[in-house]
């Protein structure tokens, strides 16, 4: 029997996770593990292209180190909802499915989350993802959350934006997910070069088995990379774009798909991610991994750019899981005070200028 389509609330404002527990005592709702600082693509708009990441690049985290991290995080893993495996291409890691097994052994009720550019969705990997989907469905009803990046409808657009991608392999991967009935979502990075193709992409994604599309504004990390022809956001709402998004949403809903989009005006309204996600760093170039930081942009002094202005974060570490109890670090005063600002839909001064906080792109 076909499941009834349920339209979900959009993400104009940051998504804030609530709980019955007092804020200062809560376990993280999500845990994100930094697995790598490389990718199989070389997109110019990616944060991995910034000088801060390029000069400290290491590669992939070792599986042994991952195991040691999980042993330290076991209590938090047992009390969280989701484990997210990096923000790059999780399927690059040769031990990604071993990692799945380890996490599920600690917490059979957890949800696994990965993002992929689609070209590594071979039949072997997709069949394995299907096995995990069935295993988790039988245990807790939580499908693995798979996010496939598709930044255009036309082959030439996708291959221009995502440097090194193969449109044909991407389509093959999405078709493979559909063939094995693996649920997945589509992520679309919105810029002036591709926004007109968004409405055409919706029925294609429906045909290929996607359940939703998430349209996020492009985030430019350095002012020298900024070009007026790239971003679509302003100090005030862009009515034409807002109406277009509503048209896309109406089309998607008519096809039993959810469509999420962000506001077109910049306004510091907090960041859902940093209020409830424990972000753990990998080891790189002699620097011990296992740091708990506000988000990946705080692993170093990172450049934020919006409206041609660049600001930098100051590297912030709340503690290291190999030196202290992870839960105590997470619930320490400096962590709670920092995160509470986000939870109240405000933005700390240190985050002003971050496209995620300014645009709600979380």
DRENDO-1510 file (C-alpha; in Angstrom, 1 decimal, always signed):
<recs>
REC; n; res; u; v; w
REC; 1; UNK; +0.0; +0.0; +0.0 .
REC; 2; UNK; +1.3; +3.4; -1.0 .
REC; 3; UNK; +2.3; +5.6; +2.0 .
REC; 4; UNK; +0.3; +8.8; +2.3 .
REC; 5; UNK; +2.2; +12.0; +1.4 .
REC; 6; UNK; +2.7; +14.3; +4.3 .
REC; 7; UNK; +3.8; +17.9; +3.5 .
REC; 8; UNK; +6.5; +19.0; +6.0 .
REC; 9; UNK; +7.2; +22.5; +7.3 .
REC; 10; UNK; +9.7; +24.4; +5.2 .
REC; 11; UNK; +13.1; +25.6; +6.5 .
REC; 12; UNK; +12.9; +29.4; +6.1 .
REC; 13; UNK; +14.1; +29.7; +9.7 .
REC; 14; UNK; +16.8; +27.5; +11.3 .
REC; 15; UNK; +15.6; +24.1; +12.3 .
REC; 16; UNK; +15.8; +24.0; +16.1 .
REC; 17; UNK; +15.6; +20.7; +17.9 .
REC; 18; UNK; +13.6; +20.7; +21.2 .
REC; 19; UNK; +13.7; +18.2; +24.1 .
REC; 20; UNK; +12.0; +17.7; +27.4 .
REC; 21; UNK; +15.5; +17.8; +29.1 .
REC; 22; UNK; +16.9; +21.1; +30.3 .
REC; 23; UNK; +19.1; +22.6; +27.5 .
REC; 24; UNK; +22.3; +22.4; +29.7 .
REC; 25; UNK; +21.8; +18.7; +30.4 .
REC; 26; UNK; +20.8; +17.4; +26.9 .
REC; 27; UNK; +22.9; +14.9; +25.0 .
REC; 28; UNK; +23.6; +16.0; +21.4 .
REC; 29; UNK; +20.8; +15.3; +19.0 .
REC; 30; UNK; +23.2; +14.6; +16.2 .
REC; 31; UNK; +26.9; +13.6; +16.2 .
REC; 32; UNK; +29.0; +14.5; +13.1 .
REC; 33; UNK; +32.3; +12.8; +12.6 .
REC; 34; UNK; +34.9; +14.4; +10.4 .
REC; 35; UNK; +36.1; +11.4; +8.2 .
REC; 36; UNK; +38.1; +13.2; +5.6 .
REC; 37; UNK; +39.3; +16.6; +4.2 .
REC; 38; UNK; +39.5; +15.5; +0.6 .
REC; 39; UNK; +37.0; +14.7; -2.1 .
REC; 40; UNK; +36.8; +12.9; -5.4 .
REC; 41; UNK; +35.6; +16.2; -7.0 .
REC; 42; UNK; +37.3; +19.6; -7.1 .
REC; 43; UNK; +34.4; +22.1; -7.1 .
REC; 44; UNK; +35.6; +25.7; -6.9 .
REC; 45; UNK; +32.8; +26.8; -4.5 .
REC; 46; UNK; +33.6; +24.1; -2.0 .
REC; 47; UNK; +35.1; +25.0; +1.4 .
REC; 48; UNK; +37.8; +22.4; +0.8 .
REC; 49; UNK; +39.2; +24.8; -1.8 .
REC; 50; UNK; +39.9; +27.5; +0.8 .
REC; 51; UNK; +43.6; +28.1; +1.7 .
REC; 52; UNK; +42.8; +27.1; +5.3 .
REC; 53; UNK; +41.8; +23.6; +4.3 .
REC; 54; UNK; +44.3; +23.2; +1.4 .
REC; 55; UNK; +47.4; +23.8; +3.6 .
REC; 56; UNK; +46.3; +21.4; +6.3 .
REC; 57; UNK; +44.9; +18.6; +4.2 .
REC; 58; UNK; +45.5; +15.1; +5.4 .
REC; 59; UNK; +43.2; +12.7; +3.6 .
REC; 60; UNK; +41.1; +10.0; +5.2 .
REC; 61; UNK; +40.7; +9.1; +8.9 .
REC; 62; UNK; +42.0; +5.7; +9.8 .
REC; 63; UNK; +39.5; +3.0; +10.8 .
REC; 64; UNK; +41.5; +2.3; +14.0 .
REC; 65; UNK; +41.2; +5.9; +15.0 .
REC; 66; UNK; +37.5; +5.9; +14.3 .
REC; 67; UNK; +37.1; +2.9; +16.5 .
REC; 68; UNK; +39.0; +4.6; +19.3 .
REC; 69; UNK; +36.8; +7.7; +18.9 .
REC; 70; UNK; +33.6; +5.6; +19.1 .
REC; 71; UNK; +34.8; +3.9; +22.2 .
REC; 72; UNK; +35.2; +7.3; +23.9 .
REC; 73; UNK; +31.8; +8.5; +22.5 .
REC; 74; UNK; +29.8; +5.3; +23.4 .
REC; 75; UNK; +27.6; +7.0; +26.0 .
REC; 76; UNK; +26.8; +9.9; +23.7 .
REC; 77; UNK; +26.2; +7.5; +20.7 .
REC; 78; UNK; +23.7; +5.5; +22.8 .
REC; 79; UNK; +21.9; +8.7; +23.6 .
REC; 80; UNK; +21.8; +10.5; +20.2 .
REC; 81; UNK; +19.5; +10.2; +17.3 .
REC; 82; UNK; +21.8; +10.5; +14.3 .
REC; 83; UNK; +25.4; +9.9; +13.3 .
REC; 84; UNK; +26.5; +11.9; +10.3 .
REC; 85; UNK; +29.5; +10.7; +8.4 .
REC; 86; UNK; +31.4; +13.8; +7.2 .
REC; 87; UNK; +30.1; +16.6; +4.9 .
REC; 88; UNK; +32.1; +15.5; +1.9 .
REC; 89; UNK; +31.9; +12.1; +0.1 .
REC; 90; UNK; +31.4; +9.4; +2.7 .
REC; 91; UNK; +31.4; +6.6; +0.2 .
REC; 92; UNK; +35.1; +7.4; -0.6 .
REC; 93; UNK; +36.1; +5.8; +2.7 .
REC; 94; UNK; +36.9; +2.1; +2.3 .
REC; 95; UNK; +35.6; +1.3; +5.8 .
REC; 96; UNK; +32.4; +3.2; +5.7 .
REC; 97; UNK; +30.2; +0.1; +6.1 .
REC; 98; UNK; +32.4; -1.2; +8.9 .
REC; 99; UNK; +31.7; +2.2; +10.5 .
REC; 100; UNK; +28.0; +1.6; +10.1 .
REC; 101; UNK; +28.3; -1.8; +11.8 .
REC; 102; UNK; +30.2; -0.4; +14.7 .
REC; 103; UNK; +27.8; +2.5; +15.3 .
REC; 104; UNK; +24.7; +0.2; +15.0 .
REC; 105; UNK; +26.2; -2.3; +17.4 .
REC; 106; UNK; +26.4; +0.6; +20.0 .
REC; 107; UNK; +22.9; +1.9; +19.2 .
REC; 108; UNK; +20.6; -0.2; +17.0 .
REC; 109; UNK; +18.1; +2.7; +17.1 .
REC; 110; UNK; +20.3; +5.3; +15.6 .
REC; 111; UNK; +19.9; +6.9; +12.1 .
REC; 112; UNK; +22.9; +6.9; +9.8 .
REC; 113; UNK; +23.4; +10.0; +7.6 .
REC; 114; UNK; +25.7; +10.4; +4.5 .
REC; 115; UNK; +26.0; +12.9; +1.7 .
REC; 116; UNK; +27.2; +11.9; -1.8 .
REC; 117; UNK; +27.8; +13.5; -5.2 .
REC; 118; UNK; +26.4; +10.3; -6.7 .
REC; 119; UNK; +29.2; +9.0; -8.9 .
REC; 120; UNK; +30.2; +6.4; -6.3 .
REC; 121; UNK; +26.7; +4.9; -6.1 .
REC; 122; UNK; +27.8; +1.7; -7.8 .
REC; 123; UNK; +25.5; -1.4; -7.8 .
REC; 124; UNK; +27.6; -3.0; -5.1 .
REC; 125; UNK; +27.4; +0.0; -2.8 .
REC; 126; UNK; +23.7; +0.6; -3.4 .
REC; 127; UNK; +22.9; -3.1; -2.6 .
REC; 128; UNK; +24.8; -2.7; +0.7 .
REC; 129; UNK; +22.9; +0.5; +1.4 .
REC; 130; UNK; +19.7; -1.4; +0.8 .
REC; 131; UNK; +20.8; -4.1; +3.2 .
REC; 132; UNK; +21.3; -1.5; +5.9 .
REC; 133; UNK; +18.0; +0.1; +5.1 .
REC; 134; UNK; +16.2; -3.2; +5.5 .
REC; 135; UNK; +18.1; -4.0; +8.7 .
REC; 136; UNK; +17.3; -0.6; +10.3 .
REC; 137; UNK; +13.7; -0.7; +9.1 .
REC; 138; UNK; +13.2; -4.0; +10.9 .
REC; 139; UNK; +14.9; -2.8; +14.0 .
REC; 140; UNK; +13.8; +0.8; +14.5 .
REC; 141; UNK; +12.1; +2.1; +11.3 .
REC; 142; UNK; +14.9; +4.6; +10.7 .
REC; 143; UNK; +16.1; +4.5; +7.1 .
REC; 144; UNK; +19.7; +5.6; +6.5 .
REC; 145; UNK; +19.5; +9.3; +5.4 .
REC; 146; UNK; +21.1; +9.6; +2.0 .
REC; 147; UNK; +21.5; +13.0; +0.5 .
REC; 148; UNK; +22.5; +13.1; -3.2 .
REC; 149; UNK; +24.0; +16.4; -4.6 .
REC; 150; UNK; +22.4; +17.4; -8.0 .
REC; 151; UNK; +23.2; +21.0; -8.9 .
REC; 152; UNK; +21.4; +21.2; -12.2 .
REC; 153; UNK; +19.0; +19.6; -14.7 .
REC; 154; UNK; +21.2; +19.8; -17.8 .
REC; 155; UNK; +24.3; +17.7; -18.2 .
REC; 156; UNK; +26.4; +20.8; -19.2 .
REC; 157; UNK; +25.2; +22.7; -16.1 .
REC; 158; UNK; +26.0; +19.9; -13.6 .
REC; 159; UNK; +29.4; +19.3; -15.1 .
REC; 160; UNK; +30.3; +23.0; -15.1 .
REC; 161; UNK; +29.3; +23.6; -11.5 .
REC; 162; UNK; +30.7; +20.4; -10.0 .
REC; 163; UNK; +34.2; +20.2; -11.2 .
REC; 164; UNK; +35.1; +16.6; -12.0 .
REC; 165; UNK; +31.6; +15.1; -11.8 .
REC; 166; UNK; +30.2; +12.8; -14.5 .
REC; 167; UNK; +26.6; +13.5; -15.1 .
REC; 168; UNK; +26.1; +10.1; -16.6 .
REC; 169; UNK; +27.5; +8.4; -13.5 .
REC; 170; UNK; +25.4; +10.6; -11.3 .
REC; 171; UNK; +22.2; +9.6; -13.2 .
REC; 172; UNK; +23.3; +6.0; -13.1 .
REC; 173; UNK; +23.7; +6.2; -9.3 .
REC; 174; UNK; +20.2; +7.7; -8.8 .
REC; 175; UNK; +18.7; +5.1; -11.1 .
REC; 176; UNK; +20.5; +2.4; -9.1 .
REC; 177; UNK; +18.9; +3.8; -5.8 .
REC; 178; UNK; +15.5; +3.6; -7.5 .
REC; 179; UNK; +16.1; +0.1; -8.8 .
REC; 180; UNK; +16.8; -1.2; -5.3 .
REC; 181; UNK; +14.1; +1.1; -3.7 .
REC; 182; UNK; +16.6; +2.9; -1.5 .
REC; 183; UNK; +15.0; +6.1; -0.1 .
REC; 184; UNK; +17.0; +9.3; -0.7 .
REC; 185; UNK; +16.8; +13.1; -0.9 .
REC; 186; UNK; +18.3; +15.5; -3.4 .
REC; 187; UNK; +20.4; +18.6; -2.5 .
REC; 188; UNK; +20.5; +21.5; -4.9 .
REC; 189; UNK; +23.0; +24.4; -4.4 .
REC; 190; UNK; +21.2; +27.4; -5.8 .
REC; 191; UNK; +23.1; +30.0; -7.9 .
REC; 192; UNK; +22.3; +32.2; -10.8 .
REC; 193; UNK; +23.8; +29.7; -13.2 .
REC; 194; UNK; +21.3; +27.0; -12.3 .
REC; 195; UNK; +18.2; +28.3; -10.6 .
REC; 196; UNK; +16.2; +28.3; -13.8 .
REC; 197; UNK; +16.7; +24.5; -14.0 .
REC; 198; UNK; +15.3; +23.8; -10.6 .
REC; 199; UNK; +11.7; +23.5; -11.7 .
REC; 200; UNK; +12.6; +21.0; -14.4 .
REC; 201; UNK; +14.7; +19.0; -12.0 .
REC; 202; UNK; +11.8; +18.3; -9.7 .
REC; 203; UNK; +9.9; +15.8; -12.0 .
REC; 204; UNK; +13.2; +14.2; -13.0 .
REC; 205; UNK; +14.0; +13.5; -9.4 .
REC; 206; UNK; +10.5; +12.1; -8.8 .
REC; 207; UNK; +11.1; +9.8; -11.8 .
REC; 208; UNK; +14.4; +8.7; -10.3 .
REC; 209; UNK; +12.9; +7.9; -6.9 .
REC; 210; UNK; +13.9; +10.9; -4.7 .
REC; 211; UNK; +11.5; +11.8; -1.9 .
REC; 212; UNK; +12.4; +15.5; -1.5 .
REC; 213; UNK; +14.6; +18.3; -2.8 .
REC; 214; UNK; +16.5; +20.7; -0.6 .
REC; 215; UNK; +17.4; +24.0; -2.3 .
REC; 216; UNK; +20.3; +25.7; -0.5 .
REC; 217; UNK; +21.9; +29.1; -1.5 .
REC; 218; UNK; +25.5; +28.8; -2.5 .
REC; 219; UNK; +27.8; +29.8; +0.3 .
REC; 220; UNK; +30.9; +31.7; -0.7 .
REC; 221; UNK; +33.8; +31.3; +1.6 .
REC; 222; UNK; +36.3; +34.0; +0.4 .
REC; 223; UNK; +35.6; +37.4; -1.1 .
REC; 224; UNK; +38.0; +36.8; -3.9 .
REC; 225; UNK; +35.8; +33.9; -5.0 .
REC; 226; UNK; +32.7; +36.0; -4.9 .
REC; 227; UNK; +31.1; +37.1; -8.2 .
REC; 228; UNK; +27.8; +39.0; -8.5 .
REC; 229; UNK; +26.6; +36.4; -10.9 .
REC; 230; UNK; +26.9; +33.6; -8.3 .
REC; 231; UNK; +24.8; +34.1; -5.2 .
REC; 232; UNK; +21.1; +34.8; -5.0 .
REC; 233; UNK; +20.4; +36.7; -1.7 .
REC; 234; UNK; +20.1; +40.3; -0.6 .
REC; 235; UNK; +19.6; +42.5; +2.4 .
REC; 236; UNK; +15.9; +42.2; +1.7 .
REC; 237; UNK; +13.6; +39.5; +0.2 .
REC; 238; UNK; +13.9; +38.9; -3.5 .
REC; 239; UNK; +10.2; +38.6; -4.3 .
REC; 240; UNK; +10.8; +37.1; -7.8 .
REC; 241; UNK; +12.9; +34.3; -6.4 .
REC; 242; UNK; +10.5; +33.7; -3.5 .
REC; 243; UNK; +7.6; +33.3; -5.9 .
REC; 244; UNK; +9.7; +30.9; -8.0 .
REC; 245; UNK; +10.4; +28.8; -4.9 .
REC; 246; UNK; +6.7; +28.6; -4.1 .
REC; 247; UNK; +6.0; +27.5; -7.6 .
REC; 248; UNK; +8.6; +24.8; -7.3 .
REC; 249; UNK; +7.2; +23.8; -3.9 .
REC; 250; UNK; +3.7; +23.5; -5.4 .
REC; 251; UNK; +4.9; +21.3; -8.2 .
REC; 252; UNK; +6.9; +19.1; -5.9 .
REC; 253; UNK; +3.9; +18.7; -3.5 .
REC; 254; UNK; +1.7; +17.7; -6.5 .
REC; 255; UNK; +4.1; +14.9; -7.1 .
REC; 256; UNK; +4.1; +13.8; -3.5 .
REC; 257; UNK; +7.5; +15.3; -2.8 .
REC; 258; UNK; +8.7; +17.8; -0.2 .
REC; 259; UNK; +10.6; +20.8; -1.4 .
REC; 260; UNK; +12.6; +22.8; +1.1 .
REC; 261; UNK; +14.1; +26.2; +0.3 .
REC; 262; UNK; +15.8; +29.0; +2.3 .
REC; 263; UNK; +15.0; +32.7; +2.7 .
REC; 264; UNK; +16.5; +35.1; +0.1 .
REC; 265; UNK; +17.4; +37.8; +2.6 .
REC; 266; UNK; +20.3; +37.8; +5.0 .
REC; 267; UNK; +19.4; +38.2; +8.7 .
REC; 268; UNK; +21.3; +36.7; +11.6 .
REC; 269; UNK; +18.7; +34.2; +12.9 .
REC; 270; UNK; +20.8; +31.5; +14.4 .
REC; 271; UNK; +22.0; +28.1; +13.2 .
REC; 272; UNK; +20.2; +24.9; +14.0 .
REC; 273; UNK; +23.2; +22.7; +13.3 .
REC; 274; UNK; +25.4; +24.2; +16.0 .
REC; 275; UNK; +22.8; +24.2; +18.7 .
REC; 276; UNK; +22.3; +20.4; +18.7 .
REC; 277; UNK; +25.2; +18.8; +16.7 .
REC; 278; UNK; +28.4; +17.5; +18.4 .
REC; 279; UNK; +31.1; +17.9; +15.7 .
REC; 280; UNK; +34.3; +15.8; +16.2 .
REC; 281; UNK; +37.5; +16.5; +14.3 .
REC; 282; UNK; +39.8; +14.1; +12.6 .
REC; 283; UNK; +43.5; +13.9; +13.2 .
REC; 284; UNK; +45.7; +15.8; +10.7 .
REC; 285; UNK; +49.3; +16.7; +10.3 .
REC; 286; UNK; +50.4; +15.8; +13.8 .
REC; 287; UNK; +47.4; +17.6; +15.4 .
REC; 288; UNK; +45.5; +15.1; +17.6 .
REC; 289; UNK; +41.9; +14.5; +16.5 .
REC; 290; UNK; +38.9; +14.2; +18.8 .
REC; 291; UNK; +38.3; +17.9; +19.4 .
REC; 292; UNK; +34.7; +19.0; +20.0 .
REC; 293; UNK; +34.2; +22.2; +18.2 .
REC; 294; UNK; +31.1; +24.4; +17.4 .
REC; 295; UNK; +31.1; +23.3; +13.8 .
REC; 296; UNK; +33.6; +22.6; +11.0 .
REC; 297; UNK; +34.2; +26.3; +10.4 .
REC; 298; UNK; +35.7; +26.5; +13.9 .
REC; 299; UNK; +38.4; +23.9; +13.3 .
REC; 300; UNK; +40.6; +26.7; +12.1 .
REC; 301; UNK; +40.4; +30.5; +11.5 .
REC; 302; UNK; +37.9; +30.2; +8.7 .
REC; 303; UNK; +36.8; +32.9; +6.1 .
REC; 304; UNK; +33.1; +33.7; +5.8 .
REC; 305; UNK; +32.0; +35.9; +2.9 .
REC; 306; UNK; +28.6; +37.5; +2.3 .
REC; 307; UNK; +27.9; +40.7; +0.3 .
REC; 308; UNK; +31.6; +41.0; -0.6 .
REC; 309; UNK; +32.6; +41.3; +3.0 .
REC; 310; UNK; +34.9; +38.7; +4.6 .
REC; 311; UNK; +35.1; +37.9; +8.3 .
REC; 312; UNK; +37.0; +35.1; +10.1 .
REC; 313; UNK; +36.1; +32.8; +12.9 .
REC; 314; UNK; +38.6; +32.2; +15.7 .
REC; 315; UNK; +39.5; +28.5; +16.1 .
REC; 316; UNK; +37.4; +27.3; +19.0 .
REC; 317; UNK; +37.8; +24.0; +20.9 .
REC; 318; UNK; +35.7; +23.1; +23.9 .
REC; 319; UNK; +37.7; +20.0; +24.7 .
REC; 320; UNK; +39.2; +16.7; +23.4 .
REC; 321; UNK; +37.3; +13.4; +23.8 .
REC; 322; UNK; +40.6; +11.6; +24.6 .
REC; 323; UNK; +41.4; +14.0; +27.5 .
REC; 324; UNK; +37.9; +14.5; +29.0 .
REC; 325; UNK; +34.5; +12.8; +29.1 .
REC; 326; UNK; +32.7; +13.9; +25.9 .
REC; 327; UNK; +29.4; +14.4; +27.6 .
REC; 328; UNK; +31.1; +16.7; +30.2 .
REC; 329; UNK; +32.7; +18.7; +27.4 .
REC; 330; UNK; +29.3; +19.0; +25.6 .
REC; 331; UNK; +27.6; +20.2; +28.8 .
REC; 332; UNK; +30.4; +22.4; +30.0 .
REC; 333; UNK; +29.5; +26.1; +30.6 .
REC; 334; UNK; +31.5; +27.3; +27.6 .
REC; 335; UNK; +29.8; +24.9; +25.2 .
REC; 336; UNK; +26.3; +25.4; +26.6 .
REC; 337; UNK; +26.6; +29.2; +26.7 .
REC; 338; UNK; +27.8; +29.3; +23.1 .
REC; 339; UNK; +25.1; +26.8; +21.8 .
REC; 340; UNK; +22.2; +28.4; +23.7 .
REC; 341; UNK; +22.6; +31.5; +21.5 .
REC; 342; UNK; +21.9; +29.5; +18.4 .
REC; 343; UNK; +19.0; +27.7; +20.1 .
REC; 344; UNK; +17.3; +31.0; +20.8 .
REC; 345; UNK; +17.6; +31.8; +17.1 .
REC; 346; UNK; +20.3; +34.4; +17.5 .
REC; 347; UNK; +23.8; +34.4; +16.1 .
REC; 348; UNK; +27.0; +34.8; +18.2 .
REC; 349; UNK; +29.2; +37.7; +17.2 .
REC; 350; UNK; +31.9; +35.2; +16.2 .
REC; 351; UNK; +29.5; +33.8; +13.6 .
REC; 352; UNK; +28.3; +37.1; +12.0 .
REC; 353; UNK; +28.9; +36.9; +8.3 .
REC; 354; UNK; +28.6; +33.1; +8.1 .
REC; 355; UNK; +26.2; +32.3; +5.2 .
REC; 356; UNK; +24.8; +29.5; +7.3 .
REC; 357; UNK; +23.7; +31.7; +10.1 .
REC; 358; UNK; +22.8; +34.8; +7.9 .
REC; 359; UNK; +20.8; +32.9; +5.4 .
REC; 360; UNK; +19.5; +30.0; +7.4 .
REC; 361; UNK; +21.3; +27.5; +5.3 .
REC; 362; UNK; +21.6; +24.8; +7.9 .
</recs>
